[in-house]
């Protein structure tokens, strides 16, 4: 089974906005996990961990990604917010999890 390469922490580039840093980390994460099927490896990847570490400012960016169904962003949202709007019946269903988080985001007044 291939392993995910462990990268050093992705430091912010000088003058980089939060969104630029987020986009760069998402690109690294996608490139380095393209063939990874383990969800624990996906969310344990250093770029994913760094995104989570960016905290509340990336919530709208994560909601936008969730709207486009591009990853396990519901797990990052849960870690950042402490909320979990996904019903037990929908656990493991990435599309349903994304829908629940998008409803949550709208209810909380987020715009993305």
Secondary structure, 3 states (H helix, E strand, C coil): CCCCCCCCCCCCCCCCCHHHHHHHHHHHHHHHHCCCCCHHHHHHCHHHHHHHHCHHHHHHHHHHHHHCCCCCHHHHHHHHHCCCCCCHHHCCCHHHHHHHHHHHHHHCCCCC
